[in-house]
Each structure stands twice: as C-alpha cells, then as structure tokens.
Amino acid sequence: MVSSTNQSAGAAPGEWRPSVNPWMVAASVMLSTFMVVLDSSVANVALPHIAGNLSASTDESTWVLTSYLVSNAIMLPASGWIARRIGRKRLLIVSILMFTGASLLCGIAMDMPMLILARVLQGVGGGGMQPLAQSILLESFPPHQHGTAMAVYGMGIVVAPVIGPTLGGWITDSYSWRWIFYINLPVGLLALFMVNLFIEDPPYLRHAFRGAIDYLGFGMMAVWLGAMQLVLDKGQEADWFEAPWICWVAAVSAIALAGFIIREFMCREPIVQLRILGNRNFCVGTLITGIYGFALYGVTAMLPLFLQTLLGYSALDSGLAVSPRGVGSILSMVIVGVLVNYVDGRILMGFGFALLGYSTLMLGHLNLGISIGSVIVPNLMNGFAGGFIFVPLTTMTMSRLRRQEIGNAAGIYNLMRNIGGSVGIATVTTILVRGSQSHQNYLAANLTASNSATGMLLQGMAAKFRMGGSDAVTAQYEALGALYRSVQQQASVLSYADNFRLLGYLALLCIPLVLLFQRLRHGAKKDPDVIGE
C-alpha cells in the first residue's frame, strides 16, 4: 500500500483516486455483494424444509422471502443519504456486520417469528451493499476502466442468482437448511477485514453531513415499498383485486408513493434525490433496468419451476440444468469488459437484448418431450446476453452524473431492477395460473364424446388399464383421469410458452430504447466532477 494521497498516478487534476490498487477495492466490495445477492435466492428451495422444521405452514414460510425483500428494498434508495451522513466506508462496515450477525440469528432461529425478524435485519444490512459497491467501483477506477470494473461487478450480480438455487438445494439435501445461513459467516468476516483494509472515503464524504433527517420521506418510502411488495407477493394467492384487503393495501401503497414523490421534491435535504431523474442517460437507464429485471427474474423463476413440476426434475437437477446461464454470463463479462472500451455501448446493449429476446423465445418452444440440450442451449445464450446488457447499461446510465450523485443514483438504479424483478415474478405467476385455466378450457372443449379421436384414445387407455388388472368400469374411470391429467399438463406447457414469449418480446422492446442514450463524447472538455469524463 502506498501513502494516502488525493491524486494517484494517472489521475487528472481535480480527480480523486484511492491510495490502494483499485482491483483490491473491487475484490473487497465484490465479496460482500456476491454474498448478499446469493442470499436473496439461496433460501427459495429450502422453504418446505424450513416450514417443516419450524412447524409452520407453507404460506407462513414465504414470509422468509418477503420480509427480506421488503427491508432490502427500503434500504436501497436510502443508502446514498446514509452514506453522506456517516461515510461510505462506515456504512459498508455496519452493513456487513448487520448482515453477518443476522445470518447467524437465521441459522439458530427456534421459531418462525425469530427467523422472520432475522431476515428483516439481513435485508437492512444487505440493502446498502449493492449501491455502495457500484459507487465505490465507479469512483475507484478511471473512466476508461469503468466498463471493466462493471464487468467484474456484474459477475457477482448476474451469476449469484443462478447458482443460488443449486447451492441451496445441495446444502439443504446434504446437511440442513440452517447451513445456507451459516456459510455467510466466514465470507462476511473476510469481507469485513478487506473493506476495513482497502476501502477509503472520497474527500467530499470525509466530513459528516449534518442536515435534518427526512423522517417523513423515509416513512412514506417504507410504507410504499412494503405495501407494494406485499401486494406483489400475495396478490395471486388472494385472487388480486377480488380480495378487499389487496385493494386497501394497493391504495395505501399508491397514496404513499404520491406523497413520497411530492415530499422529496419539496424537501431541502430529501432521503432520495429524485431530481437526478432529470438526467437523460440516468432516466433512460433506470427505465431499461426495470424492464431488464422484469425479463431476467421472470425467466429465472419460471424455468426451474417448469423442470420440477412438469418434467420431474429434483431441485438439484433443475439447478444444474439452468447453471449454463452462469457460464454464459462469465464468458460475456470477460469479453464485454474489453469491448466496452472500444465499441459504442448502445451497440453492445442492442446485441445483448436481441440475443436475450431470441433465446427466451426459444424457450417458448419447450414441451414435455424435450431433451436436456433444449434447456442448456437457450440458457447458455441467455446468460451470454446478460454481460452485453449489464456492463454497458450500468456504465452509460451513470456516465453523465457528478461524483456526489453516484451513491444516490446507484440506490435508485438497483431499486428499479429489484422492483422490475418483483413485478415480473408476480406477472408471470399470474399468467401461468390463469393461462393454464384458459388453455385447459380450450383443450377440454375439443374432447367431446362425438370426437372419434377422443373415443379411440380413451378405448386404448382403458384397454391398457384392463391389462393391468382393472375391471371394465374402473379402467374407464382411470382412462378419463389419465386423459384429464394429460390435458392439465399440456395446458401448463402452453401457459409456460406464453410467458416465455411475453418475456422474449419484452426484451426485444428494449432495443429501440437504447437509442435514447446520449453517447459520452470523450473528446469534449472534461469536467472532473462528472464520473464518466
């Protein structure tokens, strides 16, 4: 480590660079971020085990996920304000301590309320790490290395949700669900050591901010996000707006959102600086990352479900089947980390969304007779597309912001991706259930007694059951039951195909949106306060 200075070698006048090698900074924040993103998905496959071990219902066990998501979402946009008040390094250390300590509480939880409370603390600790990691990386690397830095960061963000279900399934089957939380302890302690050793606050954050706390803004933000997440998680289960309580909670969320927006524009020191959305590149990037989150999380949630419910894969086998997505992501991150310095980011994003749309539309052709190759190939392409989207999207979104705005912007940016993911999962789940019912009605309408093909099929199935030892009447009922189950399966397959096509078209819709980005002109006069110049 060299002596601490405000100017490192190669930095332009007025720029700040850390006194340590920026790659050590990257390794420090990547470790903590990977741990947080992994934990958001690793518990999914363990829910039945958690419910059984703690004597809880399946509905109660879903609060293990919901409580984490709500508290995590509330902290994302607030992290920039808190960092300005107590310092970025201090907030990161506190977040890692809280997340690691909460992981220990999750592992030793004796009942469901204790586990849910620990997950809330986990969400609070983890919520600040993603935006903090992004802002630290963007300020630690010079502008011409921002793409490379985001590629390294993206490996954790994109790969962790992919391997999470596989790792969670293996740990739960081989050991105990409690170990999916215990594994965070050594990782958290190592991250804490590295952050304390290598992370520094830039000069403008070394003087504590003493402005008034925007309690009202924070409260309305918490109500808005908490109520919205509750509606998205429980909406389909409660038949959406047919349930009065869903209508009331949705109304509370909408009113809190409106009040939050008004408050943040009127407050002198708001908890979230919404005026930053007036920056064209940031506004366009925030919109696109929301749509990208919708498509990404939608596909990630549906494919393992399809493999387990219709093809009979185990949780571990389904995780292994979709794992090529992670391989594709790593390959593309390496390639894009180099290309982003030479190729217009809009071209890279256009290619990425085209590949994402095409590979997702390929999944729309899945059926009950597919081989494992029909899953691996589109998954590999899907993951490969992720690098071409994530790296230039993050870089261009932040490219025209001032350094003092990065922390606040990163919180909003990550929040929008998470909101897009929550809306996406809720949407595809609803379409899956209701689409299956619609397709089932259509298919069953063609299975009439006057249909000769149906009659021959039933006769053949009944004959097989009679050969198995059933009498004529029982064999007929068994044939009808088997035919009905076949109709249900085919209806589900068609509904999954509808969802994959919807997500594919949504990805293709993003291609014209990337043209709205303004390209950063590196030949223009530099402003040292602007992160991308």
C-alpha positions as CSV (number, residue, x, y, z in Angstrom):
1,M,0.0,0.0,0.0
2,V,1.3,3.4,-0.9
3,S,0.9,6.6,1.2
4,S,-2.5,8.1,1.1
5,T,-2.9,11.0,-1.4
6,N,-5.7,12.7,-3.2
7,Q,-4.1,12.2,-6.5
8,S,-3.0,8.8,-7.7
9,A,-0.8,8.2,-10.7
10,G,-2.5,9.0,-13.9
11,A,-5.4,10.8,-12.4
12,A,-6.5,14.1,-14.0
13,P,-6.3,17.3,-11.9
14,G,-9.3,17.5,-9.6
15,E,-9.9,13.8,-9.7
16,W,-9.7,11.6,-6.6
17,R,-8.4,8.0,-6.7
18,P,-7.9,5.6,-3.8
19,S,-4.4,5.1,-2.5
20,V,-4.5,1.3,-3.0
21,N,-4.8,-0.8,-6.1
22,P,-8.4,-0.4,-7.4
23,W,-8.5,-4.1,-8.0
24,M,-8.2,-4.8,-4.3
25,V,-11.1,-2.4,-3.8
26,A,-13.1,-4.3,-6.4
27,A,-12.3,-7.7,-4.7
28,S,-13.4,-6.2,-1.3
29,V,-16.8,-4.9,-2.5
30,M,-17.4,-7.9,-4.8
31,L,-17.1,-10.3,-1.9
32,S,-19.8,-8.6,0.2
33,T,-22.1,-8.0,-2.8
34,F,-21.9,-11.6,-4.0
35,M,-22.8,-12.8,-0.5
36,V,-25.9,-10.6,-0.4
37,V,-27.2,-11.4,-3.9
38,L,-26.6,-15.1,-3.4
39,D,-28.7,-15.0,-0.2
40,S,-31.6,-13.4,-2.0
41,S,-32.2,-16.7,-3.9
42,V,-30.4,-19.4,-1.9
43,A,-33.3,-19.8,0.5
44,N,-36.0,-20.4,-2.1
45,V,-35.6,-24.1,-2.5
46,A,-35.3,-24.6,1.3
47,L,-38.7,-23.2,2.2
48,P,-40.5,-26.6,2.5
49,H,-37.7,-27.8,4.9
50,I,-37.9,-24.5,6.9
51,A,-41.6,-24.8,7.2
52,G,-41.5,-28.4,8.4
53,N,-38.7,-27.9,10.8
54,L,-40.3,-24.8,12.5
55,S,-43.8,-26.2,12.4
56,A,-45.1,-23.5,10.1
57,S,-47.4,-23.6,7.1
58,T,-46.2,-23.0,3.6
59,D,-47.8,-19.6,3.5
60,E,-46.0,-18.6,6.7
61,S,-42.7,-19.8,5.3
62,T,-43.0,-17.4,2.3
63,W,-42.5,-14.5,4.7
64,V,-38.9,-15.7,5.0
65,L,-38.5,-14.3,1.4
66,T,-40.9,-11.4,1.6
67,S,-39.5,-9.9,4.8
68,Y,-36.0,-9.9,3.3
69,L,-37.2,-8.3,0.1
70,V,-39.2,-5.6,1.8
71,S,-36.4,-4.4,4.1
72,N,-33.8,-4.8,1.3
73,A,-35.9,-2.6,-1.0
74,I,-36.3,0.1,1.6
75,M,-32.6,0.4,2.2
76,L,-31.6,0.5,-1.4
77,P,-32.6,4.1,-2.2
78,A,-31.8,5.3,1.4
79,S,-28.2,4.1,1.2
80,G,-26.9,7.2,-0.6
81,W,-28.3,9.6,2.0
82,I,-26.9,7.5,4.9
83,A,-23.5,7.3,3.3
84,R,-23.4,11.1,3.0
85,R,-24.3,11.3,6.7
86,I,-21.9,8.7,8.2
87,G,-19.5,8.0,5.4
88,R,-19.5,5.3,2.8
89,K,-16.9,3.0,4.4
90,R,-18.5,3.2,7.8
91,L,-21.9,2.3,6.3
92,L,-20.4,-0.6,4.4
93,I,-18.8,-2.0,7.5
94,V,-22.0,-1.6,9.5
95,S,-24.0,-3.3,6.7
96,I,-21.6,-6.3,6.6
97,L,-21.7,-6.6,10.4
98,M,-25.5,-6.5,10.4
99,F,-25.9,-8.9,7.5
100,T,-23.4,-11.4,9.0
101,G,-24.9,-11.2,12.5
102,A,-28.4,-11.6,11.1
103,S,-27.2,-14.7,9.2
104,L,-26.1,-16.2,12.5
105,L,-29.5,-15.4,14.0
106,C,-31.3,-17.0,11.0
107,G,-29.2,-20.2,11.5
108,I,-30.1,-20.5,15.2
109,A,-33.7,-19.4,14.8
110,M,-36.0,-21.5,17.1
111,D,-39.3,-20.5,15.6
112,M,-40.7,-18.6,12.5
113,P,-41.1,-15.1,14.1
114,M,-37.4,-15.2,15.1
115,L,-36.4,-16.2,11.6
116,I,-38.5,-13.5,10.0
117,L,-37.1,-10.8,12.3
118,A,-33.6,-12.0,11.5
119,R,-34.4,-11.9,7.8
120,V,-35.6,-8.3,8.2
121,L,-32.2,-7.4,9.7
122,Q,-30.5,-9.3,6.9
123,G,-32.4,-7.2,4.3
124,V,-31.5,-4.0,6.1
125,G,-27.8,-5.0,6.1
126,G,-27.8,-6.2,2.5
127,G,-29.8,-3.4,1.0
128,G,-27.0,-0.9,1.2
129,M,-24.2,-3.1,-0.2
130,Q,-25.2,-3.2,-3.9
131,P,-25.4,0.6,-4.5
132,L,-22.4,1.2,-2.2
133,A,-20.3,-1.3,-4.3
134,Q,-21.3,0.4,-7.6
135,S,-20.5,3.9,-6.4
136,I,-17.2,2.8,-4.8
137,L,-16.1,1.0,-8.0
138,L,-17.0,3.9,-10.3
139,E,-15.0,6.3,-8.3
140,S,-12.0,4.0,-7.7
141,F,-11.4,3.3,-11.4
142,P,-10.6,5.9,-14.1
143,P,-13.4,6.4,-16.7
144,H,-11.7,4.3,-19.4
145,Q,-11.8,1.3,-17.0
146,H,-15.4,1.7,-15.8
147,G,-16.6,-1.0,-18.2
148,T,-14.0,-3.5,-17.0
149,A,-14.9,-2.7,-13.4
150,M,-18.7,-3.2,-14.0
151,A,-17.9,-6.5,-15.8
152,V,-16.2,-7.8,-12.7
153,Y,-19.0,-6.5,-10.5
154,G,-21.6,-8.0,-12.9
155,M,-20.1,-11.4,-12.5
156,G,-21.4,-11.4,-8.9
157,I,-24.7,-9.7,-9.6
158,V,-25.6,-12.0,-12.6
159,V,-24.0,-15.3,-11.5
160,A,-25.1,-15.4,-7.9
161,P,-28.9,-15.7,-8.5
162,V,-28.2,-18.5,-11.0
163,I,-26.1,-20.7,-8.6
164,G,-28.2,-19.7,-5.6
165,P,-31.0,-22.3,-6.0
166,T,-28.5,-25.1,-6.9
167,L,-26.3,-24.4,-3.9
168,G,-29.3,-24.0,-1.7
169,G,-30.7,-27.3,-2.8
170,W,-27.4,-29.2,-2.4
171,I,-26.8,-27.7,1.1
172,T,-30.4,-28.4,2.2
173,D,-30.4,-32.0,0.9
174,S,-26.9,-32.8,2.2
175,Y,-26.8,-31.0,5.5
176,S,-29.5,-28.7,6.9
177,W,-31.3,-25.6,5.8
178,R,-29.6,-23.7,8.6
179,W,-26.2,-24.0,6.8
180,I,-27.5,-21.8,3.9
181,F,-27.2,-19.0,6.5
182,Y,-24.1,-20.3,8.4
183,I,-22.0,-20.2,5.2
184,N,-22.3,-16.4,5.3
185,L,-20.2,-16.1,8.5
186,P,-16.7,-16.8,7.1
187,V,-17.5,-14.8,3.9
188,G,-18.8,-11.9,5.9
189,L,-15.8,-11.8,8.3
190,L,-13.4,-11.9,5.3
191,A,-15.3,-9.1,3.6
192,L,-15.2,-7.1,6.8
193,F,-11.5,-7.4,7.0
194,M,-10.9,-6.5,3.4
195,V,-13.3,-3.5,3.5
196,N,-11.6,-2.1,6.6
197,L,-8.2,-2.5,5.0
198,F,-8.7,-1.3,1.4
199,I,-11.8,1.0,1.2
200,E,-11.4,4.8,1.6
201,D,-14.0,7.6,1.5
202,P,-13.5,10.3,-1.1
203,P,-12.8,13.8,0.2
204,Y,-16.4,15.1,-0.1
205,L,-17.6,12.2,2.2
206,R,-14.9,12.7,4.9
207,H,-16.9,15.5,6.5
208,A,-20.0,14.2,8.1
209,F,-23.3,15.6,6.7
210,R,-25.4,17.2,9.5
211,G,-28.6,18.1,7.7
212,A,-32.0,17.4,9.1
213,I,-33.3,13.8,8.8
214,D,-36.1,13.4,6.3
215,Y,-38.3,11.2,8.6
216,L,-41.5,11.8,6.7
217,G,-39.9,10.9,3.3
218,F,-38.3,7.8,4.7
219,G,-41.6,6.7,6.4
220,M,-43.6,7.2,3.2
221,M,-41.0,5.3,1.2
222,A,-41.1,2.4,3.7
223,V,-44.9,2.3,3.5
224,W,-44.9,2.5,-0.3
225,L,-42.3,-0.3,-0.9
226,G,-43.6,-2.5,1.9
227,A,-47.2,-2.4,0.8
228,M,-46.3,-2.8,-2.8
229,Q,-44.1,-5.9,-2.1
230,L,-46.9,-7.4,0.0
231,V,-49.4,-6.9,-2.9
232,L,-47.0,-8.5,-5.4
233,D,-46.2,-11.5,-3.2
234,K,-49.7,-12.3,-2.1
235,G,-51.8,-11.0,-5.0
236,Q,-52.2,-14.1,-7.0
237,E,-52.8,-16.2,-3.8
238,A,-55.6,-13.8,-2.8
239,D,-57.1,-13.5,-6.3
240,W,-55.7,-10.0,-6.7
241,F,-58.2,-7.2,-6.5
242,E,-61.1,-9.6,-5.8
243,A,-59.8,-9.5,-2.2
244,P,-60.7,-6.3,-0.4
245,W,-57.5,-6.3,1.7
246,I,-55.4,-6.3,-1.5
247,C,-57.4,-3.3,-2.8
248,W,-56.8,-1.4,0.5
249,V,-53.1,-2.3,0.6
250,A,-52.6,-1.3,-3.0
251,A,-54.4,2.0,-2.3
252,V,-52.1,2.7,0.7
253,S,-49.1,2.0,-1.5
254,A,-50.2,4.3,-4.3
255,I,-51.0,7.1,-1.8
256,A,-47.7,6.7,0.0
257,L,-45.9,6.8,-3.4
258,A,-47.6,10.0,-4.4
259,G,-46.8,11.6,-1.0
260,F,-43.2,10.4,-1.2
261,I,-42.7,11.9,-4.6
262,I,-44.2,15.3,-3.5
263,R,-42.2,15.3,-0.3
264,E,-38.9,14.5,-2.0
265,F,-39.3,17.4,-4.4
266,M,-40.2,19.8,-1.7
267,C,-37.7,18.8,1.0
268,R,-34.4,20.7,1.0
269,E,-32.4,17.5,2.0
270,P,-34.5,14.6,0.8
271,I,-33.8,11.0,1.7
272,V,-33.8,10.3,-2.1
273,Q,-32.8,12.9,-4.7
274,L,-35.4,12.3,-7.3
275,R,-34.3,15.3,-9.3
276,I,-31.5,13.2,-10.6
277,L,-34.0,11.6,-12.9
278,G,-33.8,14.8,-15.0
279,N,-30.5,13.4,-16.3
280,R,-31.4,11.9,-19.6
281,N,-29.0,8.9,-19.5
282,F,-29.9,8.1,-15.9
283,C,-33.6,8.3,-16.6
284,V,-33.4,6.0,-19.7
285,G,-31.1,3.6,-17.9
286,T,-33.4,3.3,-14.9
287,L,-36.3,2.6,-17.2
288,I,-34.4,-0.1,-19.1
289,T,-33.0,-1.8,-16.0
290,G,-36.6,-2.1,-14.6
291,I,-37.7,-3.9,-17.8
292,Y,-34.5,-6.0,-17.8
293,G,-35.2,-7.0,-14.2
294,F,-38.7,-8.0,-15.2
295,A,-37.5,-10.3,-18.0
296,L,-34.4,-11.6,-16.2
297,Y,-36.2,-12.6,-12.9
298,G,-39.2,-13.8,-14.8
299,V,-37.1,-16.4,-16.8
300,T,-35.1,-17.3,-13.7
301,A,-38.2,-18.0,-11.7
302,M,-40.1,-20.0,-14.3
303,L,-37.6,-22.4,-15.9
304,P,-36.7,-24.3,-12.7
305,L,-40.4,-24.5,-11.9
306,F,-41.1,-26.0,-15.4
307,L,-38.4,-28.6,-15.0
308,Q,-39.5,-29.6,-11.5
309,T,-43.3,-29.6,-11.9
310,L,-43.7,-30.9,-15.4
311,L,-40.5,-32.9,-16.2
312,G,-40.0,-34.3,-12.7
313,Y,-36.5,-32.9,-12.1
314,S,-35.3,-32.6,-8.5
315,A,-34.3,-29.2,-7.1
316,L,-30.7,-30.0,-7.5
317,D,-31.1,-31.4,-11.1
318,S,-33.1,-28.4,-12.2
319,G,-30.4,-26.1,-10.7
320,L,-27.8,-27.9,-12.7
321,A,-29.8,-27.7,-15.9
322,V,-30.0,-23.9,-15.7
323,S,-26.4,-23.5,-14.5
324,P,-25.1,-22.9,-18.0
325,R,-26.6,-19.4,-17.7
326,G,-23.8,-18.6,-15.2
327,V,-21.2,-20.0,-17.6
328,G,-22.5,-17.8,-20.4
329,S,-22.6,-14.8,-18.1
330,I,-19.0,-15.2,-17.0
331,L,-17.8,-15.6,-20.6
332,S,-19.7,-12.5,-21.8
333,M,-18.5,-10.4,-18.8
334,V,-14.9,-11.1,-19.8
335,I,-15.5,-10.3,-23.4
336,V,-17.6,-7.1,-22.8
337,G,-15.1,-5.9,-20.2
338,V,-12.7,-5.4,-23.1
339,L,-15.2,-4.4,-25.9
340,V,-16.9,-1.7,-23.9
341,N,-13.7,0.4,-24.2
342,Y,-13.8,0.3,-28.0
343,V,-17.4,-0.3,-29.1
344,D,-20.4,2.1,-28.6
345,G,-22.3,0.8,-25.5
346,R,-25.6,1.2,-27.4
347,I,-24.5,-1.4,-30.0
348,L,-23.4,-3.8,-27.3
349,M,-26.8,-3.4,-25.5
350,G,-28.7,-3.8,-28.7
351,F,-26.9,-7.1,-29.4
352,G,-27.5,-8.2,-25.8
353,F,-31.2,-7.6,-25.9
354,A,-31.6,-9.2,-29.3
355,L,-29.8,-12.3,-28.0
356,L,-31.8,-12.3,-24.8
357,G,-35.1,-12.0,-26.7
358,Y,-34.2,-14.7,-29.2
359,S,-33.0,-17.2,-26.6
360,T,-36.1,-16.5,-24.4
361,L,-38.3,-17.1,-27.5
362,M,-36.5,-20.4,-28.0
363,L,-37.7,-21.4,-24.5
364,G,-41.3,-20.8,-25.8
365,H,-40.9,-24.0,-27.8
366,L,-40.4,-26.2,-24.8
367,N,-42.6,-29.3,-24.5
368,L,-42.8,-32.5,-22.4
369,G,-40.6,-34.5,-24.8
370,I,-37.6,-32.2,-24.8
371,S,-34.0,-33.3,-24.0
372,I,-31.7,-31.6,-21.6
373,G,-30.0,-29.9,-24.6
374,S,-33.1,-28.0,-25.4
375,V,-32.7,-26.3,-21.9
376,I,-28.9,-25.9,-21.9
377,V,-28.5,-24.1,-25.3
378,P,-31.0,-21.2,-24.7
379,N,-29.8,-20.9,-21.1
380,L,-26.2,-20.5,-22.3
381,M,-27.3,-17.9,-24.8
382,N,-29.5,-16.2,-22.2
383,G,-26.6,-15.9,-19.8
384,F,-24.2,-14.7,-22.6
385,A,-26.6,-11.9,-23.4
386,G,-26.5,-10.7,-19.7
387,G,-23.0,-9.4,-19.9
388,F,-23.7,-7.4,-23.1
389,I,-26.6,-5.8,-21.3
390,F,-25.4,-5.3,-17.7
391,V,-22.0,-3.7,-18.3
392,P,-22.7,-1.0,-20.9
393,L,-26.2,-0.3,-19.3
394,T,-24.6,0.4,-15.9
395,T,-21.7,2.4,-17.4
396,M,-23.9,4.6,-19.7
397,T,-26.5,5.1,-17.0
398,M,-24.0,6.6,-14.6
399,S,-21.7,8.2,-17.2
400,R,-23.1,11.8,-17.0
401,L,-23.6,12.1,-13.3
402,R,-21.4,14.0,-10.9
403,R,-19.5,12.1,-8.3
404,Q,-21.6,13.4,-5.4
405,E,-24.7,12.0,-7.2
406,I,-23.4,8.4,-7.7
407,G,-24.4,7.0,-4.3
408,N,-28.0,8.2,-4.5
409,A,-28.2,7.2,-8.2
410,A,-26.9,3.7,-7.6
411,G,-29.6,3.2,-4.9
412,I,-32.4,4.2,-7.3
413,Y,-30.9,2.2,-10.1
414,N,-30.7,-1.1,-8.1
415,L,-34.1,-0.5,-6.6
416,M,-35.7,-0.2,-10.1
417,R,-34.1,-3.5,-11.1
418,N,-35.4,-5.2,-8.0
419,I,-38.9,-3.7,-8.4
420,G,-38.9,-4.9,-12.1
421,G,-38.0,-8.3,-10.9
422,S,-40.8,-8.4,-8.3
423,V,-43.4,-7.2,-10.8
424,G,-42.0,-9.7,-13.3
425,I,-42.3,-12.7,-11.0
426,A,-45.8,-11.6,-9.9
427,T,-46.9,-11.2,-13.5
428,V,-45.6,-14.5,-14.9
429,T,-47.0,-16.4,-11.9
430,T,-50.4,-14.9,-12.5
431,I,-50.3,-15.6,-16.3
432,L,-49.1,-19.1,-15.5
433,V,-52.1,-19.9,-13.3
434,R,-54.8,-18.2,-15.3
435,G,-53.3,-19.1,-18.6
436,S,-53.3,-22.8,-17.6
437,Q,-57.0,-22.5,-16.8
438,S,-57.8,-20.8,-20.1
439,H,-55.8,-23.3,-22.2
440,Q,-57.4,-26.2,-20.2
441,N,-60.9,-24.9,-21.0
442,Y,-60.0,-24.7,-24.7
443,L,-58.4,-28.1,-24.9
444,A,-61.2,-29.8,-22.9
445,A,-63.8,-28.3,-25.2
446,N,-62.4,-30.4,-28.0
447,L,-62.5,-33.6,-26.0
448,T,-66.2,-34.5,-26.6
449,A,-68.0,-37.8,-26.8
450,S,-68.7,-37.2,-30.5
451,N,-65.0,-36.8,-31.3
452,S,-63.8,-40.0,-32.8
453,A,-60.1,-39.4,-31.9
454,T,-61.0,-38.9,-28.3
455,G,-63.1,-42.0,-28.2
456,M,-60.3,-44.1,-29.7
457,L,-57.8,-42.7,-27.3
458,L,-60.0,-43.5,-24.3
459,Q,-60.6,-47.0,-25.6
460,G,-56.9,-47.6,-26.0
461,M,-56.1,-46.2,-22.5
462,A,-58.9,-48.3,-20.9
463,A,-57.6,-51.4,-22.6
464,K,-54.1,-50.8,-21.0
465,F,-55.7,-50.4,-17.6
466,R,-57.7,-53.6,-18.0
467,M,-54.5,-55.4,-18.9
468,G,-53.1,-54.1,-15.6
469,G,-55.9,-55.9,-13.7
470,S,-58.7,-53.3,-13.5
471,D,-62.3,-54.2,-14.3
472,A,-64.0,-52.5,-17.3
473,V,-65.8,-49.8,-15.2
474,T,-62.7,-48.9,-13.2
475,A,-60.5,-49.0,-16.3
476,Q,-62.8,-46.5,-18.0
477,Y,-62.6,-44.1,-15.0
478,E,-58.9,-44.5,-14.8
479,A,-58.6,-43.7,-18.6
480,L,-60.7,-40.5,-18.0
481,G,-58.4,-39.5,-15.1
482,A,-55.3,-40.1,-17.2
483,L,-56.7,-38.0,-20.0
484,Y,-57.6,-35.2,-17.7
485,R,-54.1,-35.2,-16.2
486,S,-52.7,-35.1,-19.8
487,V,-54.9,-32.1,-20.6
488,Q,-53.7,-30.3,-17.4
489,Q,-50.1,-30.9,-18.3
490,Q,-50.5,-29.7,-21.9
491,A,-52.4,-26.6,-20.7
492,S,-49.5,-25.8,-18.3
493,V,-46.9,-26.3,-21.1
494,L,-48.9,-23.8,-23.3
495,S,-49.0,-21.3,-20.4
496,Y,-45.3,-21.5,-19.8
497,A,-44.8,-21.0,-23.5
498,D,-47.0,-17.9,-23.4
499,N,-44.8,-16.5,-20.6
500,F,-41.5,-17.1,-22.3
501,R,-42.8,-15.5,-25.5
502,L,-44.0,-12.4,-23.5
503,L,-40.6,-12.1,-21.8
504,G,-38.8,-12.5,-25.2
505,Y,-40.9,-9.8,-26.8
506,L,-40.3,-7.5,-23.8
507,A,-36.5,-8.0,-24.2
508,L,-36.7,-7.1,-27.9
509,L,-38.8,-4.0,-27.0
510,C,-35.7,-2.6,-25.2
511,I,-33.6,-2.4,-28.4
512,P,-35.2,0.9,-29.6
513,L,-35.0,2.3,-26.1
514,V,-31.2,2.0,-26.0
515,L,-31.1,4.6,-28.8
516,L,-32.3,7.2,-26.4
517,F,-28.9,7.1,-24.6
518,Q,-26.6,10.0,-25.2
519,R,-23.1,8.9,-26.1
520,L,-20.4,10.3,-23.9
521,R,-18.1,12.4,-26.0
522,H,-14.6,11.7,-24.6
523,G,-13.0,14.4,-26.8
524,A,-15.0,17.2,-25.2
525,K,-13.7,19.3,-22.4
526,K,-13.6,17.3,-19.2
527,D,-15.5,18.1,-16.0
528,P,-13.6,16.4,-13.1
529,D,-16.8,16.1,-11.2
530,V,-18.6,14.1,-13.9
531,I,-18.0,10.4,-13.3
532,G,-17.7,9.3,-17.0
533,E,-15.4,12.0,-18.2
